[in-house]
Amino acid sequence: MDRNLRTSTINQLKQAGFRMVKNRQNLYITEKGTVYSLTAGKTLKNDTKNRVLIDGKRLNVPKLILEAFKGEPYNRRQIQYIDGNNKNLTLDNLKYKRILAPDVSNNVNNADLMTAIRCYFEVPKRFKIKDIFKTKFYLQGIIIARGFYVLHQKAKHIALFKGYIEETTCSKAKAAKNYGIGTRDGQEIINGFLNILIEDVLADLKNGVLTLQGYKPTPKTNTQRIKEFKADRDKLKHENN
């Protein structure tokens, strides 16, 4: 398709309510699921499972609608038809299903997490759990020491938890996105594994298997070092007189 024809076709599509699917510049779609391919130069036919064939791959039309009109990345989660009718592909009738039940809430107690970390590491008094880089560093050490990944290797979504922990700058939301999981579900899954780890460590602490480590000594300031040096020098000078 030459440039002028392409531009003209795109303008006509936009006027008809089509919108380009993000990251798929040759694919346009309406809120009701009509898909047009600039590459093929025609409207594509949906199959019985609401898919269209693009470059040898079958893509889910409801997911393309959500990607184009709501900016939700195309991912592996299942689609929920709000009214229960899988023939109704209107935008307001589509959403991604949650993996976990809506009432599932896995909150992490930061005080317990701090205690778990101190069972394995001397931490500075000023250390805060919100320092994600250092917190993940400590968690990585605990996980290795306890063989956590091996113990839970068959647990569903353990790869998501590992991906979050191992990439020190990765947020829970980003980790969820990387694994094609909704932000809320991803957060709850990660927190769930964190709570399992914390509970296991605290149980060992209670049973005497582990002990709470002291705080890491605060580094001396230059002023303190100079004072100590002068005191040692004066002491040595006095002893030699």
Protein Blocks (a to p, Z undefined) as FASTA:
>chain_A
ZZklmmmmmmmmmmnopacdehilkbccdfkopacdfklopacdddfkopaceehiacdf
klmmmmmmnopacdfbdcddfkopakbmcfklgccddfbdfklccdddfklmmmmmmmmb
ccdfklcfklmmlmmmmmmmmmmmnommmmmmmpghklmmmmmmmmmmbcfklmmmmnop
afklmmmmmmmmmmmmmmmmmmmmmnomaccdddddddddfklmmmmmmmmmmmmmmmmZ
Z
